[in-house]
Amino acid sequence: MDSTTGITGPTGTTDTTRTLTPVIVVGSGPTGLLLAGDLATAGVPVTLVEKRPHGISNLSRAFVVHARTLEQLDARGLADDVEAAGRTLDSLRLFTRLDVDLATLPSRFNHLLVIPQYEVEKTLERRAVAAGVQFRYESEVTGLTQDADGVTLEVSGPGGKAETLRAAYVVGADGMRSAVRNAVGLPFPGRSVIRSIVLADVKLAEEPEVVFTANAVRGVFAFLAPFGDGYYRVFGWHHGRNVSDDEPVDLDEIKEIARIAFGRDFGMHDARWVSRFHSDERQAPAYRVGRVLLAGDAAHVHSPAGGQGLNTGLQDAANLSWKLAQVVHGHAGPRLLDTYQAERHPVGRSVLRSSGGLVRLGMARRPWTRALRSALTGFLKAAAPARRRMVGQITGIGYKYAAPRGAHRLTGTRVPDVALQSGRLYEALRGGRFVLITPRTFTSYEDQGAARKDRLAREHWASDRRTAVLVRPDGYVAWAADTAEPAAIEAALAAHVG
């Protein structure tokens, strides 16, 4: 797709005042940065539009990166840099009774990472810049129309200058107040769940016994986690103080919440940041409207319980980016983009339920709801399968995408970082490639599509496994067979790699 030529407008006339960019991503938070970086790495020219000035970061409410997101970052060679900027924790405590051991996670990243969102953004921005993403800061979307050939964005640029941009596809990753979502007329049904949540980054005079802890007592909920730089993130809510977001916050209010929830305030001092906000549960009914797609908070917002918001958005981007690249390069038809809605919308709905369930347990005030919380935490403590399922949802490694009727049992499942003869799977995925894994003894097949070489890696199992598996760029199984047959492999590559 030529990004330097004129385009044909809806009336059939050629407009040379606008150039056709294959993809415009709106919003330079983590979701938009990962998506834009992936597209540029795959050779898709992409423009990233952001209304904030360069260097002005989002408020960093998110601070947890889970195992599945770390696997996605590993597939981009970024996990080591991100982990170096945070602190890893292999356990957490919920409601004083439930200790969750993450060391048993079936992942190379059998822990969670506590890190400010802005540190994740720095890593993703460096990658996007290096890959050639074109950034347009101080540019706010004011209008959007689309036709059979593309999408036209009306933008208020630096100094209020009106500009018109044109793209084959537009992705709105511009947060819960998404201008893109509003412009295509999508509703955002849901409601505010908690008002007057307070948070702060503080130093502590006393070290907590458990490095990551959450508890709820008498209508008060709080959790505490270390950043690794001497500061802790404290987050809390007090049922009796339900005020507007613009009400000032002071450290005394946060310390009071901690004393009720934890029995002490750990000597909090030297707050470097305090904030008050409210928590919504909302989800757009569709993630795609023609040539416009939504990702991250523009598509769904949830309660902060479980730290799943940032992670869900990044996994949206990982799912969508390779599909957009396939379509833009002509290796797949636009119908591939429908699978983004089919796969990610149910995950967003599940995160709404699980995070909402956690926060409602934390908000329990009536005797019967507190008894229910006690019974549920006791059950999870005793029932290992239920606890593993809960941890799989929170960390993201437990999700599976629906497979077509008659597909192999592995289709749609997440592939862990398995050993290959040449190294690790997530190293082989780098560059946004598919990976075909066949038995060590399988040497008779020659790929018939030479043009696939830049987006397909051929690998052998390091073990004696006999299964043939085609792994998608986002680390899920596209196709599998119990025996490696050249004709079946070629058919799978033609269908999925193009």
GUZA-185184 format. One line per field, with one value per residue (C-alpha): residue number from 0; residue in three letters; x, y, z. Coordinates in steps of 0.5 Angstrom, whole numbers, plus 500, padded with zeros to 3 digits. Layout:
<atoms>
n: c(NUM,...) $
res: c(ALA,...) $
xx: c(X,...) $
yy: c(Y,...) $
zz: c(Z,...) $
</atoms>
This chain:
<atoms>
n: c(0,1,2,3,4,5,6,7,8,9,10,11,12,13,14,15,16,17,18,19,20,21,22,23,24,25,26,27,28,29,30,31,32,33,34,35,36,37,38,39,40,41,42,43,44,45,46,47,48,49,50,51,52,53,54,55,56,57,58,59,60,61,62,63,64,65,66,67,68,69,70,71,72,73,74,75,76,77,78,79,80,81,82,83,84,85,86,87,88,89,90,91,92,93,94,95,96,97,98,99,100,101,102,103,104,105,106,107,108,109,110,111,112,113,114,115,116,117,118,119,120,121,122,123,124,125,126,127,128,129,130,131,132,133,134,135,136,137,138,139,140,141,142,143,144,145,146,147,148,149,150,151,152,153,154,155,156,157,158,159,160,161,162,163,164,165,166,167,168,169,170,171,172,173,174,175,176,177,178,179,180,181,182,183,184,185,186,187,188,189,190,191,192,193,194,195,196,197,198,199,200,201,202,203,204,205,206,207,208,209,210,211,212,213,214,215,216,217,218,219,220,221,222,223,224,225,226,227,228,229,230,231,232,233,234,235,236,237,238,239,240,241,242,243,244,245,246,247,248,249,250,251,252,253,254,255,256,257,258,259,260,261,262,263,264,265,266,267,268,269,270,271,272,273,274,275,276,277,278,279,280,281,282,283,284,285,286,287,288,289,290,291,292,293,294,295,296,297,298,299,300,301,302,303,304,305,306,307,308,309,310,311,312,313,314,315,316,317,318,319,320,321,322,323,324,325,326,327,328,329,330,331,332,333,334,335,336,337,338,339,340,341,342,343,344,345,346,347,348,349,350,351,352,353,354,355,356,357,358,359,360,361,362,363,364,365,366,367,368,369,370,371,372,373,374,375,376,377,378,379,380,381,382,383,384,385,386,387,388,389,390,391,392,393,394,395,396,397,398,399,400,401,402,403,404,405,406,407,408,409,410,411,412,413,414,415,416,417,418,419,420,421,422,423,424,425,426,427,428,429,430,431,432,433,434,435,436,437,438,439,440,441,442,443,444,445,446,447,448,449,450,451,452,453,454,455,456,457,458,459,460,461,462,463,464,465,466,467,468,469,470,471,472,473,474,475,476,477,478,479,480,481,482,483,484,485,486,487,488,489,490,491,492,493,494,495,496,497) $
res: c(MET,ASP,SER,THR,THR,GLY,ILE,THR,GLY,PRO,THR,GLY,THR,THR,ASP,THR,THR,ARG,THR,LEU,THR,PRO,VAL,ILE,VAL,VAL,GLY,SER,GLY,PRO,THR,GLY,LEU,LEU,LEU,ALA,GLY,ASP,LEU,ALA,THR,ALA,GLY,VAL,PRO,VAL,THR,LEU,VAL,GLU,LYS,ARG,PRO,HIS,GLY,ILE,SER,ASN,LEU,SER,ARG,ALA,PHE,VAL,VAL,HIS,ALA,ARG,THR,LEU,GLU,GLN,LEU,ASP,ALA,ARG,GLY,LEU,ALA,ASP,ASP,VAL,GLU,ALA,ALA,GLY,ARG,THR,LEU,ASP,SER,LEU,ARG,LEU,PHE,THR,ARG,LEU,ASP,VAL,ASP,LEU,ALA,THR,LEU,PRO,SER,ARG,PHE,ASN,HIS,LEU,LEU,VAL,ILE,PRO,GLN,TYR,GLU,VAL,GLU,LYS,THR,LEU,GLU,ARG,ARG,ALA,VAL,ALA,ALA,GLY,VAL,GLN,PHE,ARG,TYR,GLU,SER,GLU,VAL,THR,GLY,LEU,THR,GLN,ASP,ALA,ASP,GLY,VAL,THR,LEU,GLU,VAL,SER,GLY,PRO,GLY,GLY,LYS,ALA,GLU,THR,LEU,ARG,ALA,ALA,TYR,VAL,VAL,GLY,ALA,ASP,GLY,MET,ARG,SER,ALA,VAL,ARG,ASN,ALA,VAL,GLY,LEU,PRO,PHE,PRO,GLY,ARG,SER,VAL,ILE,ARG,SER,ILE,VAL,LEU,ALA,ASP,VAL,LYS,LEU,ALA,GLU,GLU,PRO,GLU,VAL,VAL,PHE,THR,ALA,ASN,ALA,VAL,ARG,GLY,VAL,PHE,ALA,PHE,LEU,ALA,PRO,PHE,GLY,ASP,GLY,TYR,TYR,ARG,VAL,PHE,GLY,TRP,HIS,HIS,GLY,ARG,ASN,VAL,SER,ASP,ASP,GLU,PRO,VAL,ASP,LEU,ASP,GLU,ILE,LYS,GLU,ILE,ALA,ARG,ILE,ALA,PHE,GLY,ARG,ASP,PHE,GLY,MET,HIS,ASP,ALA,ARG,TRP,VAL,SER,ARG,PHE,HIS,SER,ASP,GLU,ARG,GLN,ALA,PRO,ALA,TYR,ARG,VAL,GLY,ARG,VAL,LEU,LEU,ALA,GLY,ASP,ALA,ALA,HIS,VAL,HIS,SER,PRO,ALA,GLY,GLY,GLN,GLY,LEU,ASN,THR,GLY,LEU,GLN,ASP,ALA,ALA,ASN,LEU,SER,TRP,LYS,LEU,ALA,GLN,VAL,VAL,HIS,GLY,HIS,ALA,GLY,PRO,ARG,LEU,LEU,ASP,THR,TYR,GLN,ALA,GLU,ARG,HIS,PRO,VAL,GLY,ARG,SER,VAL,LEU,ARG,SER,SER,GLY,GLY,LEU,VAL,ARG,LEU,GLY,MET,ALA,ARG,ARG,PRO,TRP,THR,ARG,ALA,LEU,ARG,SER,ALA,LEU,THR,GLY,PHE,LEU,LYS,ALA,ALA,ALA,PRO,ALA,ARG,ARG,ARG,MET,VAL,GLY,GLN,ILE,THR,GLY,ILE,GLY,TYR,LYS,TYR,ALA,ALA,PRO,ARG,GLY,ALA,HIS,ARG,LEU,THR,GLY,THR,ARG,VAL,PRO,ASP,VAL,ALA,LEU,GLN,SER,GLY,ARG,LEU,TYR,GLU,ALA,LEU,ARG,GLY,GLY,ARG,PHE,VAL,LEU,ILE,THR,PRO,ARG,THR,PHE,THR,SER,TYR,GLU,ASP,GLN,GLY,ALA,ALA,ARG,LYS,ASP,ARG,LEU,ALA,ARG,GLU,HIS,TRP,ALA,SER,ASP,ARG,ARG,THR,ALA,VAL,LEU,VAL,ARG,PRO,ASP,GLY,TYR,VAL,ALA,TRP,ALA,ALA,ASP,THR,ALA,GLU,PRO,ALA,ALA,ILE,GLU,ALA,ALA,LEU,ALA,ALA,HIS,VAL,GLY) $
xx: c(500,503,503,505,500,493,487,480,475,468,466,471,475,483,485,492,492,492,496,494,497,496,494,493,493,490,493,500,499,502,496,497,505,505,501,504,511,509,506,512,516,512,514,507,508,504,502,501,496,497,493,498,505,511,514,508,506,499,498,501,495,497,503,502,505,503,506,502,504,511,511,508,514,519,517,519,525,523,522,529,529,522,523,530,526,521,521,518,514,512,507,501,496,489,484,489,487,489,496,497,504,506,512,508,505,507,511,518,515,512,511,508,512,511,513,510,506,510,516,513,511,518,521,515,516,524,522,516,521,527,522,520,513,511,509,504,503,499,494,487,481,475,472,472,468,470,468,470,477,479,478,479,481,479,485,486,494,499,496,489,491,486,488,486,489,487,488,486,485,484,485,483,487,485,482,476,473,476,474,475,469,465,466,463,457,459,456,460,455,456,457,461,463,467,467,473,479,485,492,499,506,510,516,515,518,516,517,510,511,508,511,504,498,490,485,478,475,468,467,475,479,486,493,500,506,513,516,523,526,524,517,510,504,498,491,485,477,473,465,464,468,465,467,468,475,477,476,484,487,492,497,493,486,491,494,487,485,491,490,483,485,491,491,497,500,507,509,508,511,514,509,511,504,497,491,483,479,473,473,468,466,464,465,464,459,464,471,471,466,468,475,476,478,478,483,485,481,477,474,473,475,474,476,483,482,487,491,488,487,494,495,488,490,497,494,489,495,498,492,491,497,499,492,493,499,497,491,495,500,495,497,490,483,479,475,481,480,473,477,480,472,471,477,478,471,470,476,474,468,471,476,470,467,473,476,469,468,474,472,465,469,473,467,463,460,454,455,452,457,463,461,461,468,470,467,470,477,477,475,480,485,483,482,488,484,480,486,490,484,483,491,490,485,488,495,492,496,489,485,484,481,475,477,473,469,473,480,485,485,491,488,487,491,497,504,509,516,517,525,526,533,535,533,526,520,519,526,523,517,521,519,512,513,509,513,512,514,515,518,526,526,521,526,522,518,520,516,513,512,519,515,513,521,520,514,515,520,521,523,524,522,528,524,521,514,511,506,506,504,503,504,501,505,502,504,497,496,493,493,496,496,498,503,507,504,507,500,497,502,502,495,495,501,497,491,494,501,498) $
yy: c(500,507,512,517,518,521,517,516,519,517,521,518,524,524,528,529,534,528,521,514,511,504,505,510,509,514,514,513,509,502,499,504,504,496,496,501,498,491,494,498,492,488,493,497,504,507,514,515,520,523,529,530,534,529,527,528,521,519,518,512,508,501,498,490,486,479,473,473,480,478,473,477,482,477,475,482,482,487,483,483,491,491,487,490,497,493,488,481,478,470,471,475,475,477,478,476,469,467,466,465,462,464,460,454,458,454,460,462,468,465,471,478,485,491,497,504,504,510,505,500,506,508,501,501,508,506,500,504,510,505,501,508,509,517,520,526,529,535,532,531,527,532,528,521,518,512,509,503,505,508,512,520,523,530,533,539,539,544,551,548,548,543,537,532,525,519,511,505,503,506,504,507,506,513,511,510,517,515,520,514,510,516,518,511,512,506,506,504,501,500,504,507,501,505,512,516,511,514,512,514,512,513,511,506,506,499,493,489,482,480,484,484,484,486,486,489,490,494,497,499,496,497,494,495,493,495,498,496,503,505,507,503,504,504,504,504,506,508,507,512,517,518,524,527,526,533,533,534,528,528,523,522,520,514,512,512,507,503,503,500,495,493,494,499,505,502,509,512,518,522,521,523,522,522,522,520,517,513,506,504,497,498,495,497,492,491,492,493,498,497,500,502,498,499,496,497,502,505,498,496,498,495,495,495,489,484,489,486,493,494,487,486,492,490,483,486,489,483,480,485,487,481,481,488,486,480,484,490,486,482,476,475,478,483,478,476,482,479,474,480,481,474,472,479,481,475,476,483,481,475,480,485,479,477,484,486,480,481,488,486,481,487,492,487,490,486,480,475,478,478,470,469,472,468,462,463,465,458,454,457,456,448,447,447,447,452,457,455,457,464,465,463,468,474,472,471,465,461,464,460,462,459,454,452,446,440,443,440,440,445,450,456,455,459,456,456,458,451,448,448,445,452,455,458,459,466,468,465,469,475,480,478,471,465,459,452,446,439,433,432,427,431,433,431,438,444,450,451,459,462,469,466,466,473,471,464,460,453,449,442,440,439,433,427,430,428,433,439,445,452,458,465,471,472,465,461,455,457,449,443,435,429,427,431,430,435,436,438,443,446,447,450,455,457,458,462,465,466) $
zz: c(500,498,503,499,493,493,495,492,496,497,491,486,486,487,494,494,500,504,504,505,511,512,520,525,532,537,544,546,552,553,549,543,543,543,537,533,535,533,526,524,526,521,516,516,516,522,525,532,534,541,544,550,549,548,555,559,561,563,571,573,576,573,577,576,570,570,567,560,559,561,556,550,552,552,545,543,547,552,558,561,560,564,569,571,572,577,583,582,587,587,592,595,600,599,605,610,609,602,600,593,591,584,584,581,575,568,565,565,569,575,579,578,576,580,576,575,568,566,566,561,557,556,554,549,546,545,541,537,535,533,529,525,528,526,532,532,539,541,536,538,534,533,528,524,518,514,507,503,502,508,514,515,521,523,528,532,532,535,536,534,527,524,520,516,516,512,513,511,518,525,532,538,544,547,554,557,554,547,542,536,540,541,533,531,535,540,547,553,557,565,571,576,581,587,588,591,591,593,592,593,592,599,603,610,616,618,613,612,613,606,600,597,601,600,606,607,614,615,609,608,603,601,598,599,594,593,587,589,589,596,595,596,592,597,594,598,599,605,604,609,605,598,595,588,584,585,593,595,598,604,607,613,609,606,613,616,611,612,619,619,613,616,623,622,617,617,618,611,609,604,599,592,589,591,587,588,582,581,578,572,569,562,555,548,545,539,538,530,526,519,518,526,531,539,544,551,556,549,549,556,563,570,577,579,583,581,576,570,566,563,562,558,554,552,550,546,542,541,538,534,531,527,524,522,519,515,512,510,507,503,506,509,508,512,515,519,523,525,530,534,536,537,541,545,547,551,555,556,559,563,566,568,572,575,577,579,584,587,589,591,596,598,599,603,609,611,615,610,605,609,611,604,603,608,606,599,601,605,599,595,600,600,593,589,582,583,586,580,575,579,578,571,570,574,570,563,562,563,557,551,544,541,536,529,530,528,530,534,541,542,537,540,547,549,548,554,552,550,548,541,538,536,543,546,543,545,542,535,535,535,529,529,526,526,528,525,530,527,530,530,525,520,515,508,508,504,505,498,499,499,500,507,510,513,517,518,522,522,528,531,538,543,545,542,541,535,534,529,531,528,533,531,533,539,542,541,537,530,527,530,528,531,526,521,514,508,505,511,513,507,507,514,512,506,510,516,514,507) $
</atoms>
